[in-house]
Amino acid sequence: MIWQEYIKDFEAYLRLERSLSRNTVVSYCSDIRKLIAFLKKGGDSSAEPKPVLKVTASDIEQFIKAEYSAGRTKGTQARHISALREFFKFVELQHSNTPDAECEGWRSPVQGIDTPKITRHLPDVLSLQEVEILLSSFDLSTPEGVRNRAIIEMLYGCGLRVSELVNLRVSDLFFKESFIRVLGKGSKQRLVPIGECAIDAVNAYMETRWEILATASATKGTRGKHSSHKHPVKRGVSGEELNDQNNITVEGITSGEIALEGGISTGESSADITISKITHLSGKELAQYKRESDGTLFLNRRGGKLSRVMIFTMIKEQIKIAGITKNISPHTFRHSFATHLVENGADLRVVQQMLGHESILTTEIYTHISSQQWMQDILDHHPQRR
């Protein structure tokens, strides 16, 4: 087999048998292709590198050294080795039942190569005051401002990874029960409690989300007729009720869509909500509309799913507006959320479950952050402080 065939089978193995996340699969396959490019270096770039079974431990070591020379961090080097270890373990598995003389006595070239020791890095966190300053800096007179504030409320208030946020669907919201359903790493689902601040922010966004979809549908060539329409939508519906197609119907658009777009609230009373609607869609156009909206919670201006890069860019721009000088990323809100929970006395096992950490050791980093703050408070207020 050639390299590309191995990679194709390896990708399917990671997705179907190992159930790894899409980002992990992409990263691992990218690392294998980097090794291929390294093996071609200095020779004919169009030629096939040495066969998979001919790769030696020396080749792997030189590849890692080259990555180190290129400025790769120890964390990146460790991932390279992890990816290569998994790949050659897969190759060994592929040939374990094959009576091939070439494979006899073959061993993975990654065996015996140690992973770089990574020092535990304490992440930057925002104080509660800084979080409040950031949340108050959004321009709520614009649909983007309402959406972006809801995004930050969800990242911080639920401790979500950015990949979990962009993949949230409207049907994952159970506001009446005060929790959301999150699809985490390895396609593992977990239930996360959600507070009133985040619920209110998402409800405010949901009233503009319908208009985003209506505008996007009009610009995509569907025969959209936009009008303001008042329709009673029951508030306080759960995710299961949102998926129920028998609640209400408005001019060819299913009840589920009306409920999804109308907004969700913690209250249990019915209320009139002003929404935009699209009428006279043909069956084909309606199917296209459904595919484009896809039930995704947070949408871009074109009605599509937001990317992780778009979230990162939005946050970078917003912290400048808020006047915060810390180096902030989407993951910073997850760190801040967990740190504030621990500081307020939350049980570490509860924090582990909320964050979706497989090991409690990963969660323990937040006890170190909390201890640092505790020590600093003592030093700042010590009676013999100079």
Rosetta blueprint (number, residue, H / E / L):
1 M L
2 I L
3 W H
4 Q H
5 E H
6 Y H
7 I H
8 K H
9 D H
10 F H
11 E H
12 A H
13 Y H
14 L H
15 R H
16 L H
17 E H
18 R L
19 S L
20 L L
21 S L
22 R H
23 N H
24 T H
25 V H
26 V H
27 S H
28 Y H
29 C H
30 S H
31 D H
32 I H
33 R H
34 K H
35 L H
36 I H
37 A H
38 F H
39 L H
40 K H
41 K L
42 G L
43 G L
44 D L
45 S L
46 S L
47 A L
48 E L
49 P L
50 K L
51 P L
52 V H
53 L H
54 K H
55 V L
56 T L
57 A H
58 S H
59 D H
60 I H
61 E H
62 Q H
63 F H
64 I H
65 K H
66 A H
67 E H
68 Y H
69 S H
70 A L
71 G L
72 R L
73 T L
74 K H
75 G H
76 T H
77 Q H
78 A H
79 R H
80 H H
81 I H
82 S H
83 A H
84 L H
85 R H
86 E H
87 F H
88 F H
89 K H
90 F H
91 V H
92 E H
93 L H
94 Q H
95 H H
96 S L
97 N L
98 T L
99 P L
100 D L
101 A H
102 E H
103 C H
104 E L
105 G L
106 W L
107 R L
108 S L
109 P L
110 V L
111 Q L
112 G L
113 I L
114 D L
115 T L
116 P L
117 K L
118 I L
119 T L
120 R L
121 H L
122 L L
123 P L
124 D L
125 V L
126 L L
127 S L
128 L H
129 Q H
130 E H
131 V H
132 E H
133 I H
134 L H
135 L H
136 S L
137 S L
138 F L
139 D L
140 L L
141 S L
142 T L
143 P H
144 E H
145 G H
146 V H
147 R H
148 N H
149 R H
150 A H
151 I H
152 I H
153 E H
154 M H
155 L H
156 Y H
157 G H
158 C H
159 G L
160 L L
161 R L
162 V H
163 S H
164 E H
165 L H
166 V H
167 N L
168 L L
169 R E
170 V H
171 S H
172 D H
173 L E
174 F E
175 F L
176 K L
177 E L
178 S L
179 F E
180 I E
181 R E
182 V E
183 L E
184 G L
185 K H
186 G H
187 S H
188 K L
189 Q E
190 R E
191 L E
192 V E
193 P E
194 I L
195 G L
196 E H
197 C H
198 A H
199 I H
200 D H
201 A H
202 V H
203 N H
204 A H
205 Y H
206 M H
207 E H
208 T H
209 R H
210 W H
211 E H
212 I H
213 L H
214 A H
215 T H
216 A H
217 S H
218 A H
219 T H
220 K L
221 G L
222 T L
223 R L
224 G L
225 K L
226 H E
227 S E
228 S E
229 H E
230 K E
231 H E
232 P E
233 V E
234 K E
235 R L
236 G L
237 V L
238 S L
239 G H
240 E H
241 E H
242 L H
243 N L
244 D L
245 Q L
246 N L
247 N L
248 I L
249 T L
250 V E
251 E L
252 G L
253 I E
254 T L
255 S H
256 G H
257 E H
258 I H
259 A H
260 L H
261 E H
262 G H
263 G L
264 I L
265 S L
266 T L
267 G L
268 E L
269 S L
270 S E
271 A E
272 D E
273 I E
274 T E
275 I E
276 S E
277 K E
278 I E
279 T L
280 H L
281 L L
282 S L
283 G H
284 K H
285 E H
286 L H
287 A H
288 Q H
289 Y H
290 K H
291 R H
292 E H
293 S H
294 D L
295 G L
296 T E
297 L L
298 F L
299 L E
300 N L
301 R L
302 R L
303 G L
304 G L
305 K E
306 L L
307 S L
308 R H
309 V H
310 M H
311 I H
312 F H
313 T H
314 M H
315 I H
316 K H
317 E H
318 Q H
319 I H
320 K H
321 I H
322 A H
323 G L
324 I L
325 T L
326 K L
327 N L
328 I L
329 S L
330 P H
331 H H
332 T H
333 F H
334 R H
335 H H
336 S H
337 F H
338 A H
339 T H
340 H H
341 L H
342 V H
343 E H
344 N L
345 G L
346 A L
347 D L
348 L H
349 R H
350 V H
351 V H
352 Q H
353 Q H
354 M H
355 L H
356 G L
357 H L
358 E L
359 S L
360 I H
361 L H
362 T H
363 T H
364 E L
365 I H
366 Y H
367 T H
368 H H
369 I H
370 S H
371 S H
372 Q H
373 Q H
374 W H
375 M H
376 Q H
377 D H
378 I H
379 L H
380 D H
381 H H
382 H L
383 P L
384 Q L
385 R L
386 R L
